[in-house]
Amino acid sequence: MTQTRQGFTVAEVMIAMAVGSMILLLSTVAILGASRVFATTSGRDQAIRDLNKARQNLEQNLIQLSRSGSQIYKPAAGSLNTGSDGDVLNFVSAVNATTGQIHVLTDGSGQPYYFKNVLYYASVPTDHDTLYGQACVGGNDGGYDHHCPHKVLMRAEEDQNAAFDPTDASTQDTVLALPGAFLGRPTGFPKQPARRVVSVGLLSFRVQSLSGGNELLLTLQALGIPEARKKFAVGAVSARQSPYAVTHSFSVFPKNP
């Protein structure tokens, strides 16, 4: 009478367990690798989105500025009482922020009528620790703070001459004598037309005037924070040279003299 074999031998069970363990190990390694890639990519993608938003706003607003009616200013200290948060770009504008229309002088010259000052600058919100769940100590790296990656790009408007008369060029605004007096730190993310946050998540904001003022070179930097946080103390050391920092440099060529 033939006996039917039932079950597995000990050797067969051991081999099956070894193969299963190997498959599980390889799967775990693959999942962890994919997670690291996702964290790096998602953090970098967010940084790129923040920079693109800032760049789009700057390009739209700076093309109409006057080369002779603009200045670049570097504050001595930043929001965290260390290095400067970034450069300040101050210029006179002829653009109505509500309608987008450009006001022109009606004296026959056809030149823009500059009736307000605009400032772009980086700043750290006053409620930074609450917004981001951590404190940044700030630092001084070549005169600038590259420690805190939570700066916001602010756009502020100041009208120094209340007389609005496009028939009289003498009523136009001129660039601010003391731009540092208008660099208020925001609380939260204000959206008022006269003072609003353009973009968040900045590490630095720099501006250079080139070619005798015919070109403005702007450099924005942001940090892929999730992955960077696994490698160093974000907010406590300079991230300027970090491999997780993303830099966008672009030029704007103002149309008006």
C-alpha positions, 0 to 999 in steps of 0.5 A, spaced: 500 500 500 502 506 497 503 511 503 501 519 501 507 524 503 504 529 508 507 536 510 514 538 509 521 536 511 524 541 516 529 542 511 524 545 506 521 549 511 528 552 513 529 554 505 522 557 505 523 561 511 530 563 508 527 565 501 521 569 505 526 573 509 530 575 503 524 577 500 522 581 506 529 584 507 529 586 499 522 589 500 524 593 506 530 596 503 526 598 497 521 601 501 526 605 505 529 608 499 523 610 495 521 614 502 528 617 502 527 619 495 520 622 496 522 626 502 528 629 498 523 630 492 517 633 495 521 638 500 525 640 493 519 641 489 516 645 495 522 649 495 521 650 487 514 652 488 515 657 493 521 660 489 517 660 482 511 664 486 516 669 488 519 670 481 513 670 477 510 676 482 517 680 481 518 679 474 511 682 473 512 688 477 519 690 476 518 690 468 515 697 469 520 700 474 524 706 472 531 705 472 533 712 475 527 711 480 530 705 484 535 703 489 537 697 493 538 697 500 541 692 505 539 693 512 544 692 518 541 687 522 535 682 520 529 680 524 533 675 528 538 681 530 543 677 526 545 678 519 540 681 514 534 677 512 536 680 505 536 686 500 531 691 500 529 693 493 525 700 493 522 703 487 517 708 485 511 705 481 506 708 476 502 701 476 495 702 480 495 695 484 487 695 484 486 695 476 493 694 473 493 700 469 499 704 468 498 712 470 501 717 465 503 724 465 498 728 461 503 734 460 504 731 453 510 727 454 507 720 455 512 718 461 509 714 467 506 718 473 510 715 479 505 716 484 507 711 490 513 707 492 514 699 492 518 695 497 520 688 496 524 685 502 525 678 506 522 678 513 521 673 518 514 673 521 513 676 528 509 669 530 515 665 527 515 660 532 508 659 532 507 658 525 513 653 524 513 649 531 520 651 532 525 657 533 530 659 529 537 662 532 539 666 526 546 667 524 551 672 520 554 669 514 557 674 510 552 679 513 546 675 511 542 670 515 542 664 512 540 660 518 532 661 518 529 658 512 522 661 514 523 668 511 517 671 507 517 675 501 514 682 503 511 687 498 509 694 501 507 700 498 508 707 501 505 714 498 509 719 500 506 725 496 498 725 497 497 729 491 495 725 485 496 730 479 498 727 473 498 734 470 504 736 474 510 732 474 513 735 481 507 731 484 511 724 483 514 720 488 521 719 489 525 713 492 524 713 500 530 717 503 530 712 509 527 705 506 529 701 513 523 705 516 518 701 512 520 694 513 515 692 518 515 684 520 509 681 518 504 677 523 502 671 520 501 672 512 498 679 511 494 679 504 492 687 504 494 691 498 499 695 501 502 690 505 502 683 503 506 676 503 508 674 496 511 668 497 513 664 503 519 659 505 525 663 503 532 662 505 535 669 502 533 674 497 538 678 494 538 684 488 544 686 484 544 692 479 548 691 473 550 694 466 549 701 469 542 700 472 539 697 465 539 690 469 537 687 475 539 680 477 535 677 483 537 671 487 532 667 491 534 661 495 529 656 499 531 650 502 528 643 502 526 642 509 524 635 510 530 632 508 535 637 510 532 636 517 534 629 517 542 632 516 542 638 520 539 642 525 535 647 521 535 654 523 541 653 527 546 653 522 547 656 515 544 652 510 547 657 504 551 651 501 547 645 503 545 640 498 538 641 499 538 649 498 535 651 491 537 657 488 533 661 482 537 667 479 534 671 474 535 678 470 529 683 469 530 689 464 526 695 466 523 698 460 523 705 463 529 710 464 
